[in-house]
């Protein structure tokens, strides 16, 4: 978040300080990076895959190279985690990570995250939740806001126009959205054709492009965006932890790919 964006006024900083138990002087500090980790937990993500995701995020936070990137920023980073299926939930609220101890404590919260119920892959709903609820709650200003989106499928909740509108609204905040598609051979090699089904609205003809495409291509077209946005795929759920560690280092260090 750029300090001139109006998201965080002086009064809001004071309020955040009281909530977080910080002094106004500490609350007035900014951080270089605010990172939202946004994780698909829809029907295709069974209990084993969910645990691989949570463990992968926790392991990435504890990794020495990631901790080094975090502590290389004065004041560390701000971290939050969202899980999404039919709806999006903020499961780990904004936390400052400025030391290895902070990273380990946050990793413990990630590991303790309960499984969220939900059938559909409502990417647009997640975009709206992050835009309207997560980013405005930043406790201190951030020079750069990164939303790290991972998942194994395309949005199957809404129409293309609504999805694109939600995506554009998120990008309009100045945030960068990066993608981590999880490629599962035999399951999501080809996406894009078929139907979408919004919860409560039945099965409708898809307004999404009918041409068959790869999940990586779909993420490039509909997920990533903003300054320096990039995509880094995981070769299955077993590769999620490795891919995320590399991605965190790039995002936190603001490195080019």
C-alpha positions as CSV (number, residue, x, y, z in Angstrom):
1,X,0.0,0.0,0.0
2,X,1.3,3.4,-0.9
3,X,1.0,5.9,2.0
4,X,-1.0,8.3,-0.2
5,X,-3.7,5.8,-1.0
6,X,-5.9,6.9,1.9
7,X,-6.4,3.3,3.3
8,X,-4.8,4.1,6.6
9,X,-5.3,7.6,8.1
10,X,-3.6,8.8,11.3
11,X,-6.7,8.1,13.4
12,X,-6.8,4.5,12.1
13,X,-3.2,4.1,13.0
14,X,-3.9,5.1,16.6
15,X,-6.8,2.7,16.7
16,X,-4.7,-0.1,15.3
17,X,-2.1,0.7,18.0
18,X,-4.6,0.2,20.8
19,X,-5.9,-3.0,19.3
20,X,-2.4,-4.4,18.8
21,X,-1.0,-3.1,22.1
22,X,1.5,-0.9,20.3
23,X,2.6,2.6,21.1
24,X,1.5,5.2,18.6
25,X,5.2,5.7,17.7
26,X,5.5,2.0,16.8
27,X,2.2,2.0,15.0
28,X,3.2,4.9,12.8
29,X,6.1,2.9,11.3
30,X,5.7,1.4,7.9
31,X,6.9,-1.9,6.4
32,X,8.3,-2.6,3.0
33,X,6.0,-5.6,2.3
34,X,2.6,-6.7,3.4
35,X,2.0,-10.3,2.2
36,X,-1.5,-11.9,1.9
37,X,-1.2,-15.7,1.4
38,X,-4.5,-16.7,-0.3
39,X,-5.1,-20.5,-0.5
40,X,-7.7,-22.5,-2.4
41,X,-9.4,-25.0,-0.1
42,X,-12.3,-26.0,-2.4
43,X,-13.7,-29.5,-3.0
44,X,-10.7,-30.6,-5.1
45,X,-8.5,-30.1,-2.0
46,X,-8.9,-33.1,0.2
47,X,-7.7,-33.4,3.8
48,X,-4.2,-34.6,2.7
49,X,-3.8,-31.8,0.2
50,X,-5.0,-29.2,2.8
51,X,-2.5,-30.4,5.3
52,X,0.3,-30.3,2.6
53,X,-0.7,-26.7,1.9
54,X,-0.7,-25.6,5.6
55,X,2.5,-27.4,6.3
56,X,4.1,-26.0,3.1
57,X,3.3,-22.4,4.2
58,X,4.5,-23.1,7.7
59,X,7.8,-24.6,6.4
60,X,8.3,-21.7,4.1
61,X,7.9,-19.2,7.0
62,X,10.5,-21.2,9.0
63,X,12.9,-21.6,6.1
64,X,16.3,-19.8,6.7
65,X,16.3,-18.1,3.3
66,X,12.8,-16.8,3.9
67,X,13.6,-15.6,7.4
68,X,16.7,-13.9,6.0
69,X,14.6,-12.1,3.4
70,X,12.1,-11.0,6.1
71,X,14.8,-9.8,8.5
72,X,16.5,-8.0,5.7
73,X,13.6,-5.5,5.7
74,X,13.7,-3.0,8.6
75,X,10.7,-3.7,10.7
76,X,10.1,-7.0,9.0
77,X,6.9,-7.7,7.0
78,X,3.2,-7.9,7.7
79,X,1.6,-11.3,7.0
80,X,-2.0,-12.4,6.7
81,X,-3.6,-15.6,5.4
82,X,-6.9,-16.2,3.6
83,X,-8.5,-19.5,2.7
84,X,-11.3,-19.6,0.2
85,X,-13.8,-21.9,-1.4
86,X,-17.5,-20.9,-1.6
87,X,-16.4,-17.9,0.5
88,X,-13.1,-16.4,1.7
89,X,-12.1,-16.2,5.3
90,X,-9.3,-14.3,7.0
91,X,-7.9,-17.2,9.1
92,X,-4.6,-15.5,10.2
93,X,-5.1,-11.8,10.7
94,X,-2.4,-9.2,10.1
95,X,0.8,-10.0,12.1
96,X,4.2,-8.4,12.0
97,X,7.0,-10.9,11.4
98,X,10.4,-9.2,12.2
99,X,12.4,-12.1,13.6
100,X,12.8,-15.9,13.4
101,X,10.7,-16.2,16.6
102,X,7.9,-14.2,15.0
103,X,8.1,-16.5,11.9
104,X,7.9,-19.7,14.0
105,X,4.9,-18.3,16.0
106,X,3.1,-17.5,12.8
107,X,3.9,-20.9,11.3
108,X,2.3,-22.5,14.4
109,X,-0.9,-20.5,13.7
110,X,-0.9,-21.7,10.1
111,X,-0.5,-25.3,11.1
112,X,-3.4,-24.9,13.5
113,X,-5.7,-23.6,10.9
114,X,-8.9,-25.7,10.7
115,X,-10.2,-27.0,7.4
116,X,-12.8,-24.7,5.9
117,X,-16.0,-26.2,4.4
118,X,-16.8,-25.4,0.8
119,X,-17.3,-27.0,-2.6
120,X,-16.6,-24.3,-5.2
121,X,-13.6,-22.4,-6.4
122,X,-14.8,-18.8,-5.9
123,X,-11.8,-16.8,-6.9
124,X,-13.8,-13.6,-7.5
125,X,-15.3,-13.8,-4.1
126,X,-11.8,-14.0,-2.6
127,X,-10.7,-11.0,-4.6
128,X,-13.6,-9.0,-3.2
129,X,-12.9,-10.1,0.3
130,X,-9.3,-9.1,0.1
131,X,-10.1,-5.8,-1.4
132,X,-12.9,-4.8,1.0
133,X,-11.9,-6.5,4.2
134,X,-8.3,-7.6,4.4
135,X,-6.3,-4.7,2.8
136,X,-8.2,-1.9,4.6
137,X,-7.3,-3.6,7.9
138,X,-3.6,-3.2,7.5
139,X,-2.3,-2.0,10.9
140,X,0.5,0.1,9.4
141,X,1.3,1.4,5.9
142,X,3.2,-0.8,3.5
143,X,5.3,0.3,0.6
144,X,4.3,-2.8,-1.3
145,X,1.2,-5.1,-0.9
146,X,1.5,-8.6,-2.4
147,X,-1.4,-11.1,-2.7
148,X,0.0,-14.6,-3.2
149,X,-2.8,-16.8,-4.8
150,X,-2.4,-20.6,-5.0
151,X,-4.9,-23.1,-6.3
152,X,-5.5,-26.1,-8.5
153,X,-8.4,-24.9,-10.6
154,X,-10.2,-22.0,-12.3
155,X,-13.1,-20.0,-10.9
156,X,-16.3,-22.0,-11.2
157,X,-18.6,-19.6,-9.3
158,X,-19.3,-16.6,-11.4
159,X,-19.3,-15.1,-14.9
160,X,-16.2,-13.7,-16.6
161,X,-17.4,-10.1,-16.3
162,X,-17.9,-10.4,-12.5
163,X,-14.5,-12.1,-12.1
164,X,-12.7,-9.5,-14.1
165,X,-14.4,-6.7,-12.3
166,X,-13.3,-8.1,-8.9
167,X,-9.8,-8.6,-10.2
168,X,-9.5,-5.1,-11.5
169,X,-10.9,-3.6,-8.2
170,X,-8.1,-5.5,-6.3
171,X,-5.4,-4.3,-8.7
172,X,-6.8,-0.7,-8.4
173,X,-5.7,-0.6,-4.8
174,X,-2.1,-0.8,-6.0
175,X,-1.6,-4.4,-4.9
176,X,0.4,-6.9,-6.8
177,X,-1.2,-10.3,-7.3
178,X,1.1,-13.3,-7.9
179,X,0.0,-16.8,-8.9
180,X,1.0,-20.3,-7.8
181,X,-1.0,-22.7,-9.8
182,X,-0.8,-26.3,-8.5
183,X,-0.4,-28.6,-11.5
184,X,-1.9,-32.1,-11.0
185,X,-1.3,-34.4,-14.0
186,X,-4.5,-36.0,-15.1
187,X,-6.7,-33.6,-13.2
188,X,-6.1,-30.0,-14.4
189,X,-3.9,-30.4,-17.5
190,X,-6.6,-28.7,-19.5
191,X,-9.1,-26.1,-18.1
192,X,-11.5,-23.4,-19.4
193,X,-14.3,-25.3,-21.1
194,X,-17.4,-26.6,-19.4
195,X,-19.8,-24.8,-17.0
196,X,-19.8,-22.6,-14.0
197,X,-22.0,-23.0,-11.0
198,X,-22.6,-20.3,-8.5
199,X,-23.8,-21.6,-5.1
200,X,-27.6,-21.3,-5.0
201,X,-27.9,-20.5,-8.7
202,X,-27.7,-23.9,-10.3
203,X,-25.8,-25.0,-13.3
204,X,-25.5,-22.3,-16.1
205,X,-23.6,-22.2,-19.4
206,X,-20.1,-21.0,-19.0
207,X,-19.3,-17.4,-20.1
208,X,-15.6,-18.3,-19.8
209,X,-13.6,-18.8,-23.0
210,X,-14.5,-22.1,-24.6
211,X,-11.0,-22.8,-25.9
212,X,-9.1,-25.3,-23.9
213,X,-6.1,-23.9,-22.1
214,X,-3.6,-24.8,-19.3
215,X,-4.1,-23.8,-15.7
216,X,-0.9,-21.7,-15.9
217,X,-2.2,-19.8,-18.9
218,X,-5.6,-19.2,-17.1
219,X,-3.7,-17.9,-14.0
220,X,-1.7,-15.5,-16.3
221,X,-4.9,-14.2,-17.8
222,X,-7.2,-14.0,-14.8
223,X,-5.1,-14.0,-11.6
224,X,-1.7,-12.2,-11.7
225,X,-1.4,-8.5,-12.2
226,X,0.0,-5.3,-10.8
227,X,3.6,-4.1,-10.5
228,X,6.2,-6.9,-10.9
229,X,3.5,-9.6,-10.9
230,X,4.8,-13.1,-11.7
231,X,3.7,-16.8,-11.7
232,X,5.5,-19.7,-10.3
233,X,3.9,-23.2,-10.6
234,X,4.1,-26.1,-8.3
235,X,4.4,-29.6,-9.9
236,X,1.7,-31.2,-7.7
237,X,1.0,-30.8,-4.0
238,X,4.2,-32.5,-3.1
239,X,6.1,-29.6,-4.7
240,X,4.0,-26.9,-3.0
241,X,6.4,-26.2,-0.2
242,X,9.5,-25.9,-2.4
243,X,7.7,-23.6,-4.9
244,X,6.3,-21.4,-2.1
245,X,9.7,-21.0,-0.4
246,X,11.1,-19.7,-3.6
247,X,8.1,-17.5,-4.2
248,X,8.3,-16.0,-0.7
249,X,11.9,-15.0,-1.1
250,X,11.2,-13.3,-4.4
251,X,8.1,-11.5,-3.0
252,X,9.6,-10.4,0.3
253,X,12.9,-9.3,-1.3
254,X,11.1,-7.6,-4.3
255,X,13.5,-9.5,-6.6
256,X,12.9,-9.7,-10.3
257,X,12.5,-13.2,-11.7
